[in-house]
Amino acid sequence: MAGRAVLLIPHHSDATDEAALPGDYRRILAIVREADGPVQVRAVGERLGLNASVRGKLEPLRAKMTKPADRGWLHKRPDGRFTARR
């Protein structure tokens, strides 16, 4: 896309369907929605099969979860945990 920025994660709106998200972001969203309450990045990483005992493995996931939170798909709480937007 010469000269144009492409948003991999679109902003959430009533007109935007979850299908617009790439597959790995849809999986993250599903894990957060299935949780009984706010989830830590570590819990999501474990469900995705990541080695959650190594902090360096979780930082890319934290960044990946922050993008949909910044665009309205998830809510990032002040304590760093995530919840689904209803």
N, CA, C and O atoms as a printed pandas DataFrame, in Angstrom:
     atom_number atom_name residue_name chain_id  residue_number  x_coord  y_coord  z_coord
0              1         N          MET        A               1    0.847   -1.172    0.000
1              2        CA          MET        A               1    0.000    0.000    0.000
2              3         C          MET        A               1    0.892    1.234    0.000
3              4         O          MET        A               1    1.181    1.796    1.056
4              5         N          ALA        A               2    1.304    1.631   -1.117
5              6        CA          ALA        A               2    2.231    2.747   -1.248
6              7         C          ALA        A               2    1.633    4.044   -0.729
7              8         O          ALA        A               2    0.627    4.535   -1.241
8              9         N          GLY        A               3    2.277    4.590    0.301
9             10        CA          GLY        A               3    1.870    5.897    0.808
10            11         C          GLY        A               3    0.622    5.912    1.655
11            12         O          GLY        A               3    0.202    6.984    2.092
12            13         N          ARG        A               4    0.005    4.762    1.906
13            14        CA          ARG        A               4   -1.223    4.732    2.705
14            15         C          ARG        A               4   -1.053    3.798    3.885
15            16         O          ARG        A               4   -0.518    2.697    3.751
16            17         N          ALA        A               5   -1.506    4.242    5.025
17            18        CA          ALA        A               5   -1.464    3.389    6.213
18            19         C          ALA        A               5   -2.659    2.440    6.191
19            20         O          ALA        A               5   -3.771    2.830    5.834
20            21         N          VAL        A               6   -2.416    1.211    6.571
21            22        CA          VAL        A               6   -3.479    0.213    6.615
22            23         C          VAL        A               6   -3.645   -0.216    8.069
23            24         O          VAL        A               6   -2.684   -0.630    8.717
24            25         N          LEU        A               7   -4.867   -0.113    8.570
25            26        CA          LEU        A               7   -5.157   -0.537    9.941
26            27         C          LEU        A               7   -5.454   -2.033    9.944
27            28         O          LEU        A               7   -6.445   -2.482    9.369
28            29         N          LEU        A               8   -4.589   -2.790   10.592
29            30        CA          LEU        A               8   -4.816   -4.226   10.703
30            31         C          LEU        A               8   -6.001   -4.506   11.617
31            32         O          LEU        A               8   -6.783   -5.426   11.377
32            33         N          ILE        A               9   -6.123   -3.695   12.674
33            34        CA          ILE        A               9   -7.220   -3.817   13.628
34            35         C          ILE        A               9   -8.118   -2.593   13.454
35            36         O          ILE        A               9   -7.737   -1.498   13.869
36            37         N          PRO        A              10   -9.291   -2.746   12.855
37            38        CA          PRO        A              10  -10.176   -1.598   12.667
38            39         C          PRO        A              10  -10.781   -1.132   13.987
39            40         O          PRO        A              10  -10.856   -1.895   14.950
40            41         N          HIS        A              11  -11.202    0.103   14.021
41            42        CA          HIS        A              11  -11.900    0.621   15.191
42            43         C          HIS        A              11  -13.254   -0.080   15.314
43            44         O          HIS        A              11  -13.929   -0.336   14.317
44            45         N          HIS        A              12  -13.635   -0.383   16.550
45            46        CA          HIS        A              12  -14.896   -1.070   16.800
46            47         C          HIS        A              12  -16.060   -0.098   16.664
47            48         O          HIS        A              12  -16.005    1.025   17.165
48            49         N          SER        A              13  -17.093   -0.531   15.995
49            50        CA          SER        A              13  -18.330    0.246   15.879
50            51         C          SER        A              13  -19.464   -0.743   15.646
51            52         O          SER        A              13  -19.231   -1.937   15.456
52            53         N          ASP        A              14  -20.686   -0.240   15.663
53            54        CA          ASP        A              14  -21.831   -1.114   15.418
54            55         C          ASP        A              14  -21.784   -1.720   14.012
55            56         O          ASP        A              14  -22.298   -2.815   13.784
56            57         N          ALA        A              15  -21.170   -1.006   13.085
57            58        CA          ALA        A              15  -21.111   -1.470   11.706
58            59         C          ALA        A              15  -19.947   -2.428   11.463
59            60         O          ALA        A              15  -19.905   -3.103   10.434
60            61         N          THR        A              16  -18.998   -2.494   12.406
61            62        CA          THR        A              16  -17.832   -3.344   12.231
62            63         C          THR        A              16  -18.090   -4.712   12.837
63            64         O          THR        A              16  -18.441   -4.829   14.011
64            65         N          ASP        A              17  -17.916   -5.732   12.033
65            66        CA          ASP        A              17  -18.121   -7.106   12.478
66            67         C          ASP        A              17  -16.796   -7.678   12.967
67            68         O          ASP        A              17  -15.725   -7.281   12.507
68            69         N          GLU        A              18  -16.884   -8.606   13.898
69            70        CA          GLU        A              18  -15.704   -9.270   14.445
70            71         C          GLU        A              18  -14.920   -9.991   13.354
71            72         O          GLU        A              18  -13.719  -10.212   13.504
72            73         N          ALA        A              19  -15.575  -10.356   12.270
73            74        CA          ALA        A              19  -14.903  -11.033   11.164
74            75         C          ALA        A              19  -13.853  -10.148   10.504
75            76         O          ALA        A              19  -13.002  -10.646    9.767
76            77         N          ALA        A              20  -13.899   -8.844   10.759
77            78        CA          ALA        A              20  -12.915   -7.928   10.199
78            79         C          ALA        A              20  -11.561   -8.063   10.888
79            80         O          ALA        A              20  -10.554   -7.569   10.380
80            81         N          LEU        A              21  -11.530   -8.731   12.044
81            82        CA          LEU        A              21  -10.284   -8.919   12.782
82            83         C          LEU        A              21   -9.515  -10.125   12.245
83            84         O          LEU        A              21  -10.123  -11.110   11.823
84            85         N          PRO        A              22   -8.191  -10.054   12.257
85            86        CA          PRO        A              22   -7.398  -11.234   11.897
86            87         C          PRO        A              22   -7.663  -12.374   12.893
87            88         O          PRO        A              22   -8.086  -12.121   14.022
88            89         N          GLY        A              23   -7.421  -13.602   12.489
89            90        CA          GLY        A              23   -7.751  -14.784   13.281
90            91         C          GLY        A              23   -7.185  -14.802   14.688
91            92         O          GLY        A              23   -7.889  -15.170   15.628
92            93         N          ASP        A              24   -5.912  -14.409   14.856
93            94        CA          ASP        A              24   -5.330  -14.447   16.193
94            95         C          ASP        A              24   -5.991  -13.442   17.126
95            96         O          ASP        A              24   -6.093  -13.697   18.326
96            97         N          TYR        A              25   -6.439  -12.313   16.605
97            98        CA          TYR        A              25   -7.152  -11.330   17.427
98            99         C          TYR        A              25   -8.560  -11.834   17.775
99           100         O          TYR        A              25   -9.065  -11.558   18.863
100          101         N          ARG        A              26   -9.185  -12.562   16.861
101          102        CA          ARG        A              26  -10.497  -13.152   17.170
102          103         C          ARG        A              26  -10.377  -14.184   18.284
103          104         O          ARG        A              26  -11.250  -14.269   19.147
104          105         N          ARG        A              27   -9.294  -14.975   18.270
105          106        CA          ARG        A              27   -9.066  -15.967   19.334
106          107         C          ARG        A              27   -8.876  -15.276   20.681
107          108         O          ARG        A              27   -9.429  -15.718   21.688
108          109         N          ILE        A              28   -8.100  -14.198   20.706
109          110        CA          ILE        A              28   -7.884  -13.447   21.947
110          111         C          ILE        A              28   -9.211  -12.903   22.451
111          112         O          ILE        A              28   -9.519  -13.019   23.637
112          113         N          LEU        A              29   -9.987  -12.319   21.573
113          114        CA          LEU        A              29  -11.283  -11.759   21.946
114          115         C          LEU        A              29  -12.198  -12.847   22.518
115          116         O          LEU        A              29  -12.900  -12.610   23.502
116          117         N          ALA        A              30  -12.195  -14.029   21.913
117          118        CA          ALA        A              30  -13.031  -15.134   22.395
118          119         C          ALA        A              30  -12.597  -15.587   23.784
119          120         O          ALA        A              30  -13.443  -15.874   24.630
120          121         N          ILE        A              31  -11.296  -15.655   24.028
121          122        CA          ILE        A              31  -10.793  -16.063   25.340
122          123         C          ILE        A              31  -11.211  -15.065   26.408
123          124         O          ILE        A              31  -11.636  -15.460   27.494
124          125         N          VAL        A              32  -11.095  -13.788   26.111
125          126        CA          VAL        A              32  -11.476  -12.757   27.084
126          127         C          VAL        A              32  -12.977  -12.807   27.342
127          128         O          VAL        A              32  -13.408  -12.651   28.484
128          129         N          ARG        A              33  -13.769  -13.018   26.314
129          130        CA          ARG        A              33  -15.225  -13.084   26.485
130          131         C          ARG        A              33  -15.656  -14.301   27.307
131          132         O          ARG        A              33  -16.620  -14.221   28.068
132          133         N          GLU        A              34  -14.953  -15.417   27.160
133          134        CA          GLU        A              34  -15.303  -16.639   27.883
134          135         C          GLU        A              34  -14.981  -16.554   29.372
135          136         O          GLU        A              34  -15.537  -17.306   30.173
136          137         N          ALA        A              35  -14.099  -15.655   29.739
137          138        CA          ALA        A              35  -13.670  -15.542   31.135
138          139         C          ALA        A              35  -14.814  -15.022   32.002
139          140         O          ALA        A              35  -15.682  -14.282   31.540
140          141         N          ASP        A              36  -14.792  -15.427   33.266
141          142        CA          ASP        A              36  -15.824  -14.991   34.211
142          143         C          ASP        A              36  -15.641  -13.543   34.641
143          144         O          ASP        A              36  -16.581  -12.918   35.131
144          145         N          GLY        A              37  -14.465  -13.018   34.467
145          146        CA          GLY        A              37  -14.172  -11.643   34.883
146          147         C          GLY        A              37  -12.953  -11.142   34.139
147          148         O          GLY        A              37  -12.568  -11.706   33.114
148          149         N          PRO        A              38  -12.349  -10.096   34.646
149          150        CA          PRO        A              38  -11.142   -9.554   34.005
150          151         C          PRO        A              38  -10.031  -10.615   33.952
151          152         O          PRO        A              38   -9.858  -11.388   34.895
152          153         N          VAL        A              39   -9.289  -10.643   32.850
153          154        CA          VAL        A              39   -8.227  -11.631   32.679
154          155         C          VAL        A              39   -6.866  -10.964   32.570
155          156         O          VAL        A              39   -6.732   -9.858   32.046
156          157         N          GLN        A              40   -5.867  -11.660   33.075
157          158        CA          GLN        A              40   -4.495  -11.215   32.938
158          159         C          GLN        A              40   -3.950  -11.739   31.617
159          160         O          GLN        A              40   -4.444  -12.725   31.069
160          161         N          VAL        A              41   -2.927  -11.065   31.121
161          162        CA          VAL        A              41   -2.287  -11.492   29.884
162          163         C          VAL        A              41   -1.758  -12.920   30.045
163          164         O          VAL        A              41   -1.818  -13.714   29.106
164          165         N          ARG        A              42   -1.250  -13.241   31.213
165          166        CA          ARG        A              42   -0.714  -14.578   31.479
166          167         C          ARG        A              42   -1.777  -15.658   31.222
167          168         O          ARG        A              42   -1.478  -16.682   30.608
168          169         N          ALA        A              43   -3.001  -15.436   31.682
169          170        CA          ALA        A              43   -4.070  -16.421   31.496
170          171         C          ALA        A              43   -4.398  -16.603   30.016
171          172         O          ALA        A              43   -4.636  -17.724   29.564
172          173         N          VAL        A              44   -4.411  -15.520   29.273
173          174        CA          VAL        A              44   -4.673  -15.607   27.829
174          175         C          VAL        A              44   -3.528  -16.353   27.152
175          176         O          VAL        A              44   -3.757  -17.195   26.284
176          177         N          GLY        A              45   -2.295  -16.042   27.550
177          178        CA          GLY        A              45   -1.132  -16.718   26.988
178          179         C          GLY        A              45   -1.177  -18.218   27.233
179          180         O          GLY        A              45   -0.859  -19.008   26.344
180          181         N          GLU        A              46   -1.570  -18.608   28.434
181          182        CA          GLU        A              46   -1.680  -20.032   28.743
182          183         C          GLU        A              46   -2.712  -20.712   27.862
183          184         O          GLU        A              46   -2.488  -21.819   27.373
184          185         N          ARG        A              47   -3.847  -20.046   27.660
185          186        CA          ARG        A              47   -4.897  -20.621   26.792
186          187         C          ARG        A              47   -4.431  -20.723   25.343
187          188         O          ARG        A              47   -4.876  -21.600   24.603
188          189         N          LEU        A              48   -3.530  -19.822   24.939
189          190        CA          LEU        A              48   -3.010  -19.860   23.577
190          191         C          LEU        A              48   -1.841  -20.825   23.423
191          192         O          LEU        A              48   -1.333  -21.031   22.321
192          193         N          GLY        A              49   -1.418  -21.417   24.546
193          194        CA          GLY        A              49   -0.327  -22.377   24.493
194          195         C          GLY        A              49    1.061  -21.769   24.589
195          196         O          GLY        A              49    2.046  -22.438   24.277
196          197         N          LEU        A              50    1.161  -20.518   25.015
197          198        CA          LEU        A              50    2.464  -19.873   25.178
198          199         C          LEU        A              50    3.092  -20.293   26.501
199          200         O          LEU        A              50    2.387  -20.661   27.441
200          201         N          ASN        A              51    4.402  -20.239   26.569
201          202        CA          ASN        A              51    5.112  -20.519   27.810
202          203         C          ASN        A              51    4.995  -19.280   28.693
203          204         O          ASN        A              51    5.794  -18.350   28.581
204          205         N          ALA        A              52    4.005  -19.274   29.560
205          206        CA          ALA        A              52    3.700  -18.099   30.371
206          207         C          ALA        A              52    4.692  -17.876   31.501
207          208         O          ALA        A              52    4.654  -16.831   32.152
208          209         N          SER        A              53    5.582  -18.834   31.751
209          210        CA          SER        A              53    6.563  -18.651   32.821
210          211         C          SER        A              53    7.703  -17.731   32.378
211          212         O          SER        A              53    8.468  -17.252   33.215
212          213         N          VAL        A              54    7.824  -17.482   31.080
213          214        CA          VAL        A              54    8.861  -16.605   30.550
214          215         C          VAL        A              54    8.222  -15.269   30.191
215          216         O          VAL        A              54    7.421  -15.177   29.260
216          217         N          ARG        A              55    8.593  -14.226   30.952
217          218        CA          ARG        A              55    7.975  -12.910   30.760
218          219         C          ARG        A              55    8.122  -12.405   29.322
219          220         O          ARG        A              55    7.205  -11.783   28.786
220          221         N          GLY        A              56    9.251  -12.665   28.710
221          222        CA          GLY        A              56    9.491  -12.206   27.343
222          223         C          GLY        A              56    8.512  -12.779   26.332
223          224         O          GLY        A              56    8.299  -12.189   25.272
224          225         N          LYS        A              57    7.918  -13.912   26.645
225          226        CA          LYS        A              57    6.924  -14.516   25.751
226          227         C          LYS        A              57    5.580  -13.803   25.864
227          228         O          LYS        A              57    4.768  -13.852   24.940
228          229         N          LEU        A              58    5.345  -13.141   26.996
229          230        CA          LEU        A              58    4.051  -12.498   27.212
230          231         C          LEU        A              58    4.017  -11.051   26.726
231          232         O          LEU        A              58    2.939  -10.533   26.435
232          233         N          GLU        A              59    5.153  -10.397   26.633
233          234        CA          GLU        A              59    5.155   -8.984   26.227
234          235         C          GLU        A              59    4.596   -8.765   24.820
235          236         O          GLU        A              59    3.828   -7.824   24.623
236          237         N          PRO        A              60    4.952   -9.600   23.830
237          238        CA          PRO        A              60    4.317   -9.430   22.517
238          239         C          PRO        A              60    2.796   -9.638   22.573
239          240         O          PRO        A              60    2.047   -8.973   21.858
240          241         N          LEU        A              61    2.350  -10.565   23.429
241          242        CA          LEU        A              61    0.909  -10.793   23.579
242          243         C          LEU        A              61    0.255   -9.582   24.235
243          244         O          LEU        A              61   -0.841   -9.183   23.841
244          245         N          ARG        A              62    0.914   -8.991   25.233
245          246        CA          ARG        A              62    0.377   -7.789   25.881
246          247         C          ARG        A              62    0.189   -6.669   24.841
247          248         O          ARG        A              62   -0.833   -5.983   24.838
248          249         N          ALA        A              63    1.175   -6.498   23.974
249          250        CA          ALA        A              63    1.071   -5.487   22.915
250          251         C          ALA        A              63   -0.064   -5.829   21.958
251          252         O          ALA        A              63   -0.787   -4.949   21.489
252          253         N          LYS        A              64   -0.206   -7.118   21.678
253          254        CA          LYS        A              64   -1.254   -7.568   20.761
254          255         C          LYS        A              64   -2.645   -7.354   21.358
255          256         O          LYS        A              64   -3.601   -7.099   20.626
256          257         N          MET        A              65   -2.763   -7.457   22.689
257          258        CA          MET        A              65   -4.052   -7.239   23.352
258          259         C          MET        A              65   -4.347   -5.748   23.532
259          260         O          MET        A              65   -5.509   -5.349   23.609
260          261         N          THR        A              66   -3.308   -4.934   23.596
261          262        CA          THR        A              66   -3.494   -3.497   23.771
262          263         C          THR        A              66   -4.066   -2.856   22.503
263          264         O          THR        A              66   -4.847   -1.909   22.587
264          265         N          LYS        A              67   -3.684   -3.365   21.336
265          266        CA          LYS        A              67   -4.204   -2.794   20.084
266          267         C          LYS        A              67   -5.727   -2.846   20.007
267          268         O          LYS        A              67   -6.346   -1.814   19.750
268          269         N          PRO        A              68   -6.362   -4.010   20.221
269          270        CA          PRO        A              68   -7.827   -4.008   20.183
270          271         C          PRO        A              68   -8.440   -3.199   21.323
271          272         O          PRO        A              68   -9.549   -2.681   21.184
272          273         N          ALA        A              69   -7.739   -3.085   22.437
273          274        CA          ALA        A              69   -8.246   -2.252   23.532
274          275         C          ALA        A              69   -8.227   -0.776   23.120
275          276         O          ALA        A              69   -9.158   -0.029   23.423
276          277         N          ASP        A              70   -7.176   -0.369   22.438
277          278        CA          ASP        A              70   -7.084    1.018   21.967
278          279         C          ASP        A              70   -8.149    1.347   20.929
279          280         O          ASP        A              70   -8.516    2.509   20.752
280          281         N          ARG        A              71   -8.640    0.327   20.248
281          282        CA          ARG        A              71   -9.621    0.552   19.177
282          283         C          ARG        A              71  -11.038    0.161   19.574
283          284         O          ARG        A              71  -11.933    0.129   18.730
284          285         N          GLY        A              72  -11.250   -0.142   20.870
285          286        CA          GLY        A              72  -12.600   -0.347   21.371
286          287         C          GLY        A              72  -13.117   -1.768   21.385
287          288         O          GLY        A              72  -14.279   -1.975   21.733
288          289         N          TRP        A              73  -12.316   -2.762   21.023
289          290        CA          TRP        A              73  -12.765   -4.147   21.032
290          291         C          TRP        A              73  -12.686   -4.748   22.430
291          292         O          TRP        A              73  -13.528   -5.561   22.811
292          293         N          LEU        A              74  -11.678   -4.346   23.186
293          294        CA          LEU        A              74  -11.484   -4.799   24.560
294          295         C          LEU        A              74  -11.386   -3.572   25.461
295          296         O          LEU        A              74  -11.243   -2.446   24.984
296          297         N          HIS        A              75  -11.464   -3.805   26.756
297          298        CA          HIS        A              75  -11.253   -2.727   27.734
298          299         C          HIS        A              75  -10.053   -3.110   28.583
299          300         O          HIS        A              75  -10.031   -4.185   29.182
300          301         N          LYS        A              76   -9.049   -2.230   28.639
301          302        CA          LYS        A              76   -7.885   -2.462   29.485
302          303         C          LYS        A              76   -8.085   -1.701   30.781
303          304         O          LYS        A              76   -8.199   -0.475   30.785
304          305         N          ARG        A              77   -8.126   -2.432   31.871
305          306        CA          ARG        A              77   -8.345   -1.831   33.184
306          307         C          ARG        A              77   -7.042   -1.225   33.706
307          308         O          ARG        A              77   -5.962   -1.589   33.240
308          309         N          PRO        A              78   -7.134   -0.308   34.663
309          310        CA          PRO        A              78   -5.929    0.306   35.229
310          311         C          PRO        A              78   -4.966   -0.712   35.854
311          312         O          PRO        A              78   -3.765   -0.456   35.935
312          313         N          ASP        A              79   -5.483   -1.860   36.294
313          314        CA          ASP        A              79   -4.618   -2.879   36.893
314          315         C          ASP        A              79   -3.949   -3.771   35.845
315          316         O          ASP        A              79   -3.241   -4.714   36.199
316          317         N          GLY        A              80   -4.168   -3.480   34.550
317          318        CA          GLY        A              80   -3.532   -4.220   33.472
318          319         C          GLY        A              80   -4.304   -5.419   32.968
319          320         O          GLY        A              80   -3.890   -6.059   32.001
320          321         N          ARG        A              81   -5.423   -5.735   33.606
321          322        CA          ARG        A              81   -6.243   -6.846   33.131
322          323         C          ARG        A              81   -7.210   -6.354   32.053
323          324         O          ARG        A              81   -7.443   -5.155   31.905
324          325         N          PHE        A              82   -7.759   -7.300   31.313
325          326        CA          PHE        A              82   -8.619   -6.983   30.180
326          327         C          PHE        A              82  -10.009   -7.578   30.371
327          328         O          PHE        A              82  -10.171   -8.653   30.949
328          329         N          THR        A              83  -11.004   -6.855   29.873
329          330        CA          THR        A              83  -12.372   -7.344   29.838
330          331         C          THR        A              83  -12.907   -7.108   28.422
331          332         O          THR        A              83  -12.351   -6.326   27.651
332          333         N          ALA        A              84  -13.992   -7.799   28.108
333          334        CA          ALA        A              84  -14.625   -7.632   26.788
334          335         C          ALA        A              84  -15.608   -6.466   26.843
335          336         O          ALA        A              84  -16.280   -6.253   27.852
336          337         N          ARG        A              85  -15.678   -5.738   25.776
337          338        CA          ARG        A              85  -16.708   -4.710   25.637
338          339         C          ARG        A              85  -17.998   -5.415   25.289
339          340         O          ARG        A              85  -18.007   -6.286   24.419
340          341         N          ARG        A              86  -19.062   -5.071   25.932
341          342        CA          ARG        A              86  -20.351   -5.745   25.683
342          343         C          ARG        A              86  -21.164   -4.990   24.688
343          344         O          ARG        A              86  -22.274   -5.405   24.355
